Amino acid sequence: MPKYQGPEYAHCDRCPEPAGQLVKIGETETVLCYTCWHPHRSKGFGGDGTAVVIHWINKYGRIMYAPGATTGPFRINHP
């Protein structure tokens, strides 16, 4: 299994919760937890449609399905 070389996201940019998705709102990319992302999700699912999800983030703060994303060492531990 290859070693993960991508970015790691410890927490949401708006609150101290663990990161859940990397989104694009307007021209800005930001990392949000589920609670902060929920009001901005797609209009078809009850949100206002302002956020486009670029990548989902796993519990280790790494981009899901990236090579090596689920292999250690893990520097982010959530209580």
trRosetta pair geometry for C-beta under 8 A, 3 or more apart (Angstrom, degrees):
i j d omega theta_ij theta_ji phi_ij phi_ji
1 67 7.7 178 -174 -176 72 79
1 68 5.9 134 153 -96 93 70
1 71 5.1 146 118 -49 138 153
2 5 8.0 -47 147 -15 110 100
2 67 4.5 15 61 154 125 118
2 68 4.6 -93 95 -46 71 115
3 68 5.1 82 170 -141 12 157
3 71 7.2 -105 -117 90 47 123
4 62 5.8 -34 -165 -141 152 148
4 66 6.5 81 -132 108 95 112
4 67 7.1 176 -98 101 59 59
4 68 3.6 -157 -56 112 64 107
4 69 5.3 106 -104 -85 128 40
4 71 6.6 171 -22 60 101 85
5 68 7.3 70 -9 61 66 141
6 62 6.3 110 76 -154 112 90
6 63 5.4 -54 122 18 159 116
6 66 5.3 -33 -3 166 146 164
6 69 7.3 -11 40 -91 125 93
7 62 7.9 162 90 -126 48 61
7 63 7.3 69 58 -27 79 105
8 60 7.5 -68 -137 137 105 77
8 61 4.4 57 -173 117 82 115
8 62 5.8 -33 -108 -78 75 73
8 75 6.6 72 138 57 169 110
8 76 6.1 -173 171 -26 121 126
9 19 4.0 0 122 4 116 171
9 22 7.1 -177 -38 -73 159 98
9 31 4.6 -166 -156 -138 143 158
9 57 5.5 -57 57 -136 126 153
9 61 4.7 -163 63 -165 51 89
9 62 7.9 166 23 -71 77 25
10 18 7.6 -92 163 -129 46 64
10 19 6.8 104 85 -12 20 111
10 61 5.4 -8 -82 -112 37 147
10 76 5.0 -164 -112 -121 76 121
11 15 7.5 -114 165 97 109 51
11 16 5.5 -33 -168 -159 150 41
11 17 6.3 137 -156 78 92 32
11 18 6.0 -80 -110 -109 63 29
11 19 5.8 172 -155 -41 11 80
11 31 7.8 117 106 113 34 123
11 33 7.5 -23 -171 -57 65 110
12 15 4.9 11 80 54 130 71
12 16 7.2 -11 46 37 93 4
12 17 4.9 26 0 64 125 84
12 18 7.3 60 -27 96 84 16
12 19 5.7 159 -67 -94 51 59
12 20 7.4 3 -81 8 98 85
12 31 6.2 -154 -132 117 40 82
12 32 5.3 35 -139 -148 100 36
12 33 3.9 -64 -63 -20 132 93
12 36 5.5 130 -166 15 142 143
13 30 4.8 -99 33 -168 151 98
13 31 5.1 120 -27 57 98 75
13 32 6.7 -53 30 -76 90 58
14 30 7.8 52 -34 165 96 132
14 32 6.5 14 15 -119 114 82
14 33 7.8 -119 57 18 94 91
14 36 4.7 140 59 -126 135 151
15 33 6.3 -67 63 17 108 130
15 35 7.2 -29 44 77 151 121
15 36 6.1 -178 11 -53 112 125
17 20 8.0 -11 125 -25 112 104
17 33 3.8 18 97 -82 124 165
17 34 7.8 -95 138 32 145 71
17 35 6.4 102 10 27 169 117
17 36 7.5 178 49 -10 128 107
18 33 6.2 103 75 -110 47 107
18 59 7.0 5 169 -139 152 61
18 61 7.5 -116 -160 -77 92 83
18 78 5.0 -20 -74 -99 128 146
19 22 7.8 23 176 -62 123 70
19 31 4.7 -30 -131 169 122 118
19 32 7.3 93 -144 70 70 18
19 33 6.3 -110 -119 -78 25 66
19 57 4.6 -19 119 89 105 157
19 61 5.9 80 42 -125 121 74
20 32 6.4 -45 52 103 93 62
20 33 4.9 88 -5 -147 111 39
20 34 4.8 102 -51 -48 174 69
20 37 6.3 -115 77 3 122 140
20 56 7.2 -39 162 -154 61 74
20 57 5.9 167 176 52 11 99
21 31 7.4 175 91 -150 36 58
21 32 5.9 -17 64 62 82 85
21 34 7.9 87 0 -82 103 56
21 37 5.7 61 48 -94 120 160
21 53 5.1 -52 -178 -133 136 104
21 54 7.8 138 171 44 87 63
21 55 6.9 174 -156 92 66 47
21 56 5.3 -38 -103 -113 85 53
21 57 6.0 -161 -83 6 26 90
22 29 6.4 11 176 -176 96 103
22 30 7.6 175 -154 90 58 29
22 31 5.4 -31 -101 -98 68 74
22 53 7.4 97 73 -162 51 63
22 54 4.8 -58 104 63 96 106
22 55 4.5 19 42 52 114 90
22 56 7.9 -130 19 -66 75 11
22 57 6.3 101 -27 -47 84 108
22 63 7.3 -32 2 -101 133 95
23 29 7.2 169 89 -149 36 58
23 30 6.0 -23 65 65 83 75
23 31 7.7 140 18 -106 74 24
23 32 5.7 -13 14 14 123 117
23 37 6.3 151 -31 -122 148 108
23 40 7.2 103 152 108 161 134
23 51 4.3 -1 177 -170 142 107
23 52 6.3 145 -162 70 80 40
23 53 5.4 -47 -100 -99 84 48
23 54 6.2 170 -111 3 24 85
24 27 7.6 -26 -173 -150 99 15
24 28 7.0 157 -154 82 59 39
24 29 5.3 -32 -96 -94 74 69
24 30 7.9 134 -104 19 27 69
24 51 7.1 142 67 -156 41 58
24 52 4.8 -20 57 60 95 97
24 54 5.7 85 -24 -47 97 112
25 28 5.6 -22 66 67 79 93
25 30 6.2 -19 16 22 110 118
25 40 6.5 -44 -100 -166 118 147
25 50 5.4 37 -141 141 92 97
25 51 5.1 -31 -81 -96 90 74
25 52 7.8 172 -74 18 42 69
26 50 7.4 -9 -39 -176 73 98
29 54 6.6 -12 -132 -3 109 153
31 57 7.0 36 -148 -29 107 154
32 36 4.3 -132 -159 91 103 111
32 37 4.1 133 113 -60 132 91
32 40 7.7 -126 -106 44 179 134
32 51 7.4 -40 17 -141 153 154
33 36 5.2 84 51 17 76 100
33 37 6.8 -151 88 -5 33 96
34 37 5.8 -66 -140 44 27 108
34 38 6.1 48 160 -48 65 99
35 38 6.0 -36 -148 4 25 120
36 39 7.9 -61 -177 27 33 95
36 40 7.8 1 145 9 61 118
37 40 5.8 -86 -162 52 47 102
37 41 6.3 68 148 -61 83 89
37 51 6.1 -135 -150 105 80 167
37 53 7.9 51 -161 -86 136 99
38 41 6.1 -30 -152 -14 30 116
38 47 6.9 -163 159 -90 42 112
39 47 5.8 129 168 -134 26 90
39 48 6.6 17 157 1 75 102
40 47 5.5 14 109 -176 12 131
40 48 6.1 -42 -123 49 44 93
40 49 7.7 -99 -179 44 54 9
40 50 4.8 -73 -151 63 93 93
40 51 3.6 69 134 -9 117 118
41 45 5.3 -53 124 79 123 119
41 46 7.1 30 75 69 112 71
41 47 3.4 153 60 -17 65 150
41 49 7.6 -15 116 -81 34 39
41 51 6.4 -38 -83 62 33 110
42 45 4.8 70 71 18 93 101
42 47 5.8 90 53 47 27 112
42 49 5.7 36 -148 -104 37 76
43 46 7.8 145 -167 11 32 7
43 47 6.4 -96 -80 74 34 65
43 48 6.8 4 -88 -171 80 17
43 49 3.9 -17 -38 -52 92 121
47 50 7.7 -114 147 22 109 73
47 51 7.4 -56 150 35 150 99
53 56 6.8 19 177 -63 127 71
55 63 4.6 -32 170 -137 145 103
55 64 6.8 173 178 32 88 79
56 63 7.6 106 73 -156 47 58
56 64 4.6 -8 85 13 95 132
57 61 6.3 -6 177 -147 117 33
57 62 6.8 150 -155 72 76 20
57 63 6.3 -51 -104 -95 65 40
57 64 6.7 -156 -110 -26 12 86
58 61 7.4 -54 74 13 66 18
58 62 5.5 -15 44 62 104 75
58 63 7.7 35 1 117 89 9
58 64 5.0 123 -48 -85 94 80
58 69 6.1 118 16 152 139 117
58 70 6.8 -74 141 -84 172 83
59 78 6.9 -102 -173 18 89 130
60 69 7.1 158 65 169 124 73
60 70 7.1 154 11 -115 142 47
60 74 4.9 -96 -141 -131 114 117
60 76 5.8 130 -172 61 51 107
61 75 8.0 -67 52 70 137 79
61 76 4.1 65 -3 27 135 165
62 66 6.4 -116 158 48 103 123
62 69 4.2 -179 121 -150 128 90
62 70 7.8 -153 70 -60 134 44
63 66 4.4 69 84 -25 100 129
63 69 6.1 -109 74 -107 57 137
64 69 6.4 162 -127 127 24 161
65 69 6.8 15 38 25 13 146
66 69 4.3 102 60 -52 84 119
68 71 5.1 -70 -156 42 67 112
74 77 7.0 103 123 -66 109 76
